[in-house]
Amino acid sequence: YDIAIGGPASLYVRYLLAPSERALLVPTNPKATRQIDAKGTTTHLLDAGLDLALTGKKTWHRLIPSVTGGAGVVTDFAAADTGSYKFGTKFSFSYGLGLRYLPRKGPMIRVDLTNFMWQYDYPDRYFVKAADTTSVLTDTRNRSAWRGSRTLTVGVTLPLFR
C-alpha cells in the first residue's frame, strides 16, 4: 500500500513472502557428512518507507521512475535447527528503484527492483573445526555479517483517487 504525502513523495507499507530452501547442517561433522537434509522455509518481511518520484507529480511518456528506501523486520518463525542455527526476527532496511506505468484509464503497472538487507548471526559451533580440520565458517568477522536479498516485483495497482 502507498499513499501520497505531498509533492513527489509517498509512504508505503509492504509485506512479502519468500519461499526458499535451507541446508540443515551438523557443524561438528566432517565436510562430507555435514549436510544432513534440506528444509523448506518461508521468510516473511514487513517494511515501510518513502517512495520519491523522480518526475515529481508528472509522468514522462506515462512512466514514473522512483527511488525508495525503508526499514522493517524479517523473520522465518522457525525454531533452531539441528546445527543450533536460528534465523529469528531481525531488523532490516531496504533501498531500490521503481518504475510505474500510468495509462489514461485502468490500473497502473509497477515494477520494483529492491535490495533488502539484514544481519545474520551464526552460532559458535559454525566456527569450530571438525575431525577433518574444516569448519562451516572460517572467518570470525562473518559471525554477524550483513547480507542482501535482491527482489524484482511486478504488480498491478488500482489508483483510488486519481
C-alpha positions, 0 to 999 in steps of 0.5 A: 500500500502507498499513499501520497504525502505531498509533492513527489513523495509517498509512504508505503507499507509492504509485506512479502513472502519468500519461499526458499530452501535451507541446508540443515547442517551438523557443524561438528561433522566432517565436510562430507557428512555435514549436510544432513537434509534440506528444509523448506522455509518461508521468510516473511518481511514487513517494511515501510518507507518513502517512495520519491518520484523522480518526475515529481507529480508528472509522468514522462511518456506515462512512466514514473521512475522512483527511488525508495528506501525503508526499514522493517523486520524479517523473520522465518518463525522457525525454531533452531535447527539441528546445527543450533542455527536460528534465523529469528526476527531481525531488523532490516532496511531496504533501498531500490528503484521503481518504475510505474506505468500510468495509462489514461484509464485502468490500473497502473503497472509497477515494477520494483527492483529492491535490495533488502538487507539484514544481519545474520548471526551464526552460532559458535559451533559454525566456527569450530573445526571438525575431525577433518580440520574444516569448519562451516565458517572460517572467518570470525568477522562473518559471525554477524555479517550483513547480507542482501536479498535482491527482489524484482516485483511486478504488480498491478495497482488500482489508483483510488483517487486519481 
